[in-house]
Amino acid sequence: MPRYFSERGNSHIEVIEKIHKKYGDRAKIQIQRTVPATGIMGLFGKVQYEYRGYLRTGEETREIQKSKDNEARAAILAVTGKDSIRSDEFVSKNKETTSLEDEKIGEVLQELKHLKDCLMLSASTPPPQTFPILSELSDILDKNDFEEDYISKLLESIKNTCNIADLDNRGYIHQLTASYIAKNVHFFRNDVDVKPRVVALVGPTGVGKTTTIAKLAAVHGLGDGSDVRIITVDNFRIGARAQIETYGKIMGIPVQIVDNSDELRKQIVLASDSNLILIDTIGKNPRDKEKFREMRKLLSVCGENTEIHLVLSATTKASDLRIIMEQFRLFNYWSIIITKLDETNHIGNILCALISTTVPISYLTDGQNVPVDIAIASPIRLLSKLKGLEFDKTVFAEQHPAPDLTAIWR
């Protein structure tokens, strides 16, 4: 009765070497499979490889060795030019030889043995299965500017958690991919019930903070602008100051300009009868540590319940987004606002950056029109921006409902 074996390792080579070391030529590999990863839905877990098979009988092993010997003899004859070779000359390993010919024979035997072992192991290892849908998915994610490392991990996770039938089901794989991505992005939920609600926007220069402030003011101030106040500490850019003042006049919302913490504290007290105070800040270069700390100190007078939102542009590459997110962590921002979605066709960069953090996103903007080009961030709104990923949006919305932020829009 044949003996069976099962070995696992972190790579194909590791398992093969383990089998060869334990069982030598007797091992006959029959099955190779990957062991599903652990973790949330198996995503990004460490995959192991498992090989199963049986040990050949003595007769089978002798036949293999005989075949090896015949091939070795043939190779030796070809190298030395002899017509035949004695078996004692071939078999004896301890016979001392001094001739160049015998040294050459020994080298050839050694090389042939190594080559034969490699060929046998290679022949015993089944080639990995390929699935056209996964290749298509990889291409879709790449064209959406997802990072190579993320694509590799996501595909490996899908391959290890799906059976063969699922991996041939295009609709199922696309739906599953959208779900995997959404589960790793966090969405803002406002649980603080205070009045007035104080919201400050921070971020690097040029990401659209002032326009976003105007959009939020318009949404909240529709019908009765007296419930909203705008305070700007951007007293350096004349154009930005004029822009926000113009928006305020059009919407009937008061706009105050301040340039120090005392004035800011005073304006917040004067606006305490309103529902919402929006604070616009000047864009900061995080490398200017002194100015950075000054802005943080200035905003500290707004109170501990002040919502600080980091504004990021969708046109920024993923690696730079992570750097900005880390540099602005000094402000203890509550959420992230994504702007300029209308200026890019690919959002894989944004998604890769968001997946690497637990900070939620609160708003999405996709144009200059006030107030229409802004929306509460939700899984369906965000993933609908992906090109080529086809999934049932109704089913997806049921599985990943939008956050209930009705209070934010009142």
Secondary structure, 3 states (H helix, E strand, C coil): CCEEEEEEECCHHHHHHHHHHHHHHHEEEEEEEEECCCCHHHCCCCCEEEEEEEECCHHHHHHHHHHHHHHHHHHHHHHHCCCCCCHHHHHCCCCCCCCHHHHHHHHHHHHHHHHHHHHHHHHHCCCCCCCHHHHHHHHHHHHCCCCHHHHHHHHHHHHHHCCHHHHCCHHHHHHHHHHHHHHCCCECCCCCCCCCEEEEEECCCCCCHHHHHHHHHHHHHCCCHHHEEEEECCCCCHHHHHHHHHHHHHHCCCEEECCCHHHHHHHHHHCCCCCEEEEECCCCCCCCHHHHHHHHHHHHHHCCCCEEEEEEECCCCHHHHHHHHHHHHHHCCCEEEEECHHHCCCCHHHHHHHHCCCCCEEEEECCCCCCCCEEECCHHHHHCCCCCCCCCHHHHHHHCCCCCCHHHHC
